[in-house]
Amino acid sequence: FARPLYVLTAAYLARASAGTDVDALGEAGLLRTLLDQHEAGHWRRLAEQRRLDLEAPDRRAAVGVATLLTGEGEEEALTVARLIPHFGAEPEPRLIAIARWLAQLYPASGASGALGEGSKLVIAPLEPDRLGEVLVGDVLREHPGLLAAAIDAASDRQLARALTVTSRAAREDQVVSAQLREVLDE
């Protein structure tokens, strides 16, 4: 409980999930439990509202990719959606629908979250940063080729974001560290 984030997460989980032994969870375990018990429900509810047929692992991977790269404008948003494992070959209208769902999950500061005609599509990351980094690390471990594909497809802005997030996640995760080293060597 060295950081306020972990204290708040432990308090929330202790209150929301009486069966969760927060004392037995490490820092990353607390955040993973929060992702599974709180954020996953948020992702599911908004996906159902938008009538998106996304399974839980796909929603998790989508938010991980969105946090890794983020997106400003339709082109970057499509890059994010195409990189979601198992969705790269989906038709563009489906990818745009997924991108709009991602934009609604965590509206960028100053954005309303409701994207009408003429609104710029902005996909913001899951925050706080450490929570997003744990999710990105998990998604990169589950999909080993994702980091290389993301770096190849990313815009300059997205590339800078991906390298920042991945290097921060790599400090706590040796698998992600090895993936990052391999991608940078290439």
N, C-alpha and C positions, 0 to 999 in steps of 0.2 A: 504494500500500500504506500509506495514511495511517491506516487503522483496523485493529485486530486482526481484525475480521470478514473483511476482504479478504485479509489474510495467511493466515488459516486456510483460506479458500475456495481461494485459489491453491495452497496446499500440498496440500489434498485433491484438487483437480482434476489437479495435476501427478502425483500418485501414482495416482489412479484412472483417469486418461485420458492415457496416454503421448502420444497424438497432439494433445493440446490445448496450444497455445502460450499459456500464461497471461500471459506478458509482453505479448502483443499485445492482450489484452482490457482494456478500461477497467473501472471499478468496476461499472457496471451490467452490462457484458458478463460479468464473472466471476459475478455473481449469476444472470443469465439462464442461463448454462451450467450452474451448479449446479442450478437449477430443472429444466432439461431432462435432465440426466444423472443426478441423484440423486432429487430430489423426485418427478418424474414416475413413476419406477419404484415408489416407495412408494405413490403414488395408484393406480397400475394394480394392484399386488398386492392392496391392500385392496379395491378395487372387484371384482376377480375373486373374492376370498374371499366377498364378499357377493352374488356372482352379479348384479352390476349391469352392465347393458350400456351402458357409457359410453365414448364415443370419447375419445381423448387431448385434443382441443381442448375437449370438454365437461368433462372432469375439471379441466383447467387453469382454465377459466372458473368452474367451481364453487368451486374453492379461492380464486380471486380474489374472488368475491362473498362467500364466507365470511370472508375476511380483511378485506374492506371493512366488513362489518356485524357479524359474529359473531352468535350467537344464544343466548339464555337462555330455555329453555322451548319447548314445542311451537309456540306461535304465532309466535315470532320465528324459529324454525328453519324453519317453513313459508314465512315471508317470504323467507328466504335462498334456499330451494330454488326458489320461484316466480320469483325474479329471475335464475336461471341462464338465459342465452340459450337459447332453443328448448325450455325445460322448463316454462314458466308454465302451460300448459294440460294438463300431465300429471295423472293422477288422484292424489288425496291419498295413497293408500298408496305409490305410487311416489315421491312427493315426501318422504314420511317416511323411506322406505328410503334415499334420497339424503342426507337430513339426518343420519340415523344414521351413514352412511358418513363424512360430513364430521366428525361428532363423534368418530368413532374415529380419524381421521387425526392430530389434534393434541389429545389430551385436555386439558381445562382442569386447572390445578393442583388437586390433590386429587381429581380424577375418575379412575376406573379405566379408562375407555374402553369398558368393557362395560356396555351400557345394558340393565338388566333391567326388569321390571315395577316401576313406581313411581319409577324413576330419572328425574331431571330431565335433559332433553335440553339439552346445552351444546355449542355449536359455538365452538371457540376459533380464533384466527387462526394463520396460518403465522408462525413467528418464526425468527430475530430480526426486529424491526420493519422494518429496511431491506430484507431479503429479501422480506417481504410487500409492502412499498411498491412494489418493482420489479414484482412480479407484478400488483398492483392496477393500476398504471399501464399495463402491457401489455394487460390485460383491458379497461380503459376505452378505450384507443385502438382495440382491435379491435371494441368494441361501444359506439359513441358515445352512444347513448340510455340506456345502463345507469345512469349516475350520476343522471340526472334521475329515472328510474324508482325507483332505490334510495331517493333522498331522499323521494320521494312516498310510498313504501310503508313506510318505516322507523318503528319505535317511537322515542320520544324518546331512549332509550339508544343505539339503533342510529344515529340521526341524528347524535348527538354523535360517535360512533365514526367514521362515514363522513366527516364534515367534518374530523376530526383526521387520519385516514389520507390522505384526498385532498389536504388542504393540504400535508402532508409530502411526498407523491409529486409534487405540483405544483412544488415547489422545484427538482426535477431534470428536469421534463418539461413543456415548453411546451404540448403538446396537452392534457394533463390540466389545466394551469393555465387554459387557455382554456375548457375544459368546466366547471370549477369556477366561474369568473367568470360564465359564461353561466347556470348553474344558480342561483347566488346572485342574479344580477340579476333572474331570474324570481321 
